Amino acid sequence: MSRFIQELRNCGYNLASCAERLEVFPRLGVNFWQKMRISWTPRKEDPIDNLITLFIDGQKVSADIIAKQISPFFVDAALEMRLVERKGDLLQSSFCLFPCYGKYLVTDHAEKNTAINQVMWLWGESYLLGGFVKRISRRRAIDLGTGSGVHAILASDHCARVVGADVSPRAIAFSNFNAALNEKSNIDFVMSDLFDSIEGTCDLLVSNVPYAPDTAAKASDNFWSGGIDGTELLRRVVEALPTRLDPDGTAHINSLFPNPPGTKIKDHFDAWLGGNLTEWDVLDHTWPVPQYQDLLSDQPFHGDMSAWRFGVVSMRRSRNGQGWWKEVAGSSLFFRKDGSCSVIADHDAA
Ligand SMILES: C[S@@+](CC[C@H](N)C(=O)[O-])C[C@H]1O[C@@H](n2cnc3c(N)ncnc32)[C@H](O)[C@@H]1O
């Protein structure tokens, strides 16, 4: 596995090269976004284009070309790991393989398929949340709704121990594979309904649990449903903060915040924290999404979305008992042209 990863690195399959080709980096899940697909024409002579075609767009690529452009070893290893199948002279993959801040993550193919409980491919939000976390030394991180394991694997570089939790056995299998692929040995992936099967606390919490209001699927049935009003899992995560986050810890919560008309994220957090929101310093990196389009639910929400927001809310306990809530203006310009994230949620710098 390490040579396979090394060859991906050596050939330049990274965020910068993908951003250069796909323009708006967070839309790397290109085949799900038809508009994006139209604007991009892969060149056969370009190894990165071929890897994007194979591993992001799900299209066939010549095995000989990949062997020549990367190496015969790379093709053999991909076949042996079953990341690709051979179809005559061509290779095809049923999975995605994303570069992500120096790591590589395998996910399910980036197109809705209800025959399996799909492991979510990396959307913009995965890169956003991964980019926002301040990468300082930590004792223990917990990643709720780990999916591919992306946030647990990113945390493993700077945290002594990491726990990644998911209710989906398929997600746990992918996470374990991805941890091995990235040579990580300090992560425990556990089947857990949020914190339910995890003991103890953490000083870094990363959460991207399902958030879409969905009347067709119950919360946790898939990677997108947050129950009828979308907040079922989000509420439980916030309610658990006082007992699960260490006094010096930070929590980063990515979500859609489907606020009913006239309400704000703050109102819900205060209620979920028992009226004690003033004990917390909060960086609110969310932006309004009144045009939010749910592409996944069989019965998406069609009511008033005027107060809905999307993004990351980062929280730590107030240092002086006088907490604050800072709305940090966001317009989705979080990524630089080279695919790196330009924002770190840093309470000390706020
Ligand atoms: C939106 S995906 C996030 C995947 C990944 N963390 C990312 O950011 O790319 C949500 C994940 O939460 C998992 N999930 C759903 N309900 C859960 C629950 N009650 N406890 C833990 N994980 C849950 C889903 O199986 C899915 O893998």
The ligand as an SDF file (V2000), in Angstrom:
LIG
                    3D

 27 29  0  0  0  0  0  0  0  0999 V2000
  -22.4710   13.4560    5.8790 C   0  0  0  0  0  0  0  0  0  0  0  0
  -21.6170   11.9210    6.0630 S   0  0  0  0  0  0  0  0  0  0  0  0
  -20.0010   12.4870    6.5800 C   0  0  0  0  0  0  0  0  0  0  0  0
  -18.8520   11.6050    6.1200 C   0  0  0  0  0  0  0  0  0  0  0  0
  -17.4560   12.1850    6.4240 C   0  0  0  0  0  0  0  0  0  0  0  0
  -17.2990   12.4500    7.8300 N   0  0  0  0  0  0  0  0  0  0  0  0
  -17.1880   13.4440    5.6350 C   0  0  0  0  0  0  0  0  0  0  0  0
  -17.2500   14.5480    6.2100 O   0  0  0  0  0  0  0  0  0  0  0  0
  -16.8600   13.3400    4.4340 O   0  0  0  0  0  0  0  0  0  0  0  0
  -22.3860   11.3690    7.5450 C   0  0  0  0  0  0  0  0  0  0  0  0
  -21.9120   10.0560    8.1230 C   0  0  0  0  0  0  0  0  0  0  0  0
  -22.5550    9.8890    9.4010 O   0  0  0  0  0  0  0  0  0  0  0  0
  -22.9130    8.5330    9.5670 C   0  0  0  0  0  0  0  0  0  0  0  0
  -24.0010    8.4860   10.5760 N   0  0  0  0  0  0  0  0  0  0  0  0
  -25.3250    8.5620   10.3800 C   0  0  0  0  0  0  0  0  0  0  0  0
  -25.9700    8.4990   11.5540 N   0  0  0  0  0  0  0  0  0  0  0  0
  -25.0310    8.3700   12.5050 C   0  0  0  0  0  0  0  0  0  0  0  0
  -25.0840    8.2300   13.9150 C   0  0  0  0  0  0  0  0  0  0  0  0
  -26.2570    8.2260   14.5650 N   0  0  0  0  0  0  0  0  0  0  0  0
  -23.9240    8.0730   14.5860 N   0  0  0  0  0  0  0  0  0  0  0  0
  -22.7300    8.0440   13.9290 C   0  0  0  0  0  0  0  0  0  0  0  0
  -22.6210    8.1780   12.5940 N   0  0  0  0  0  0  0  0  0  0  0  0
  -23.7600    8.3500   11.8930 C   0  0  0  0  0  0  0  0  0  0  0  0
  -23.3120    8.1030    8.1690 C   0  0  0  0  0  0  0  0  0  0  0  0
  -23.2960    6.6840    8.0570 O   0  0  0  0  0  0  0  0  0  0  0  0
  -22.2630    8.8110    7.3260 C   0  0  0  0  0  0  0  0  0  0  0  0
  -21.1330    8.0090    7.1720 O   0  0  0  0  0  0  0  0  0  0  0  0
  1  2  1  0
  2  3  1  0
  2 10  1  0
  3  4  1  0
  4  5  1  0
  5  6  1  0
  5  7  1  0
  7  8  2  0
  7  9  1  0
 10 11  1  0
 11 12  1  0
 11 26  1  0
 12 13  1  0
 13 14  1  0
 13 24  1  0
 14 15  1  0
 14 23  1  0
 15 16  2  0
 16 17  1  0
 17 18  1  0
 17 23  2  0
 18 19  1  0
 18 20  2  0
 20 21  1  0
 21 22  2  0
 22 23  1  0
 24 25  1  0
 24 26  1  0
 26 27  1  0
M  CHG  2   2   1   9  -1
M  END
$$$$
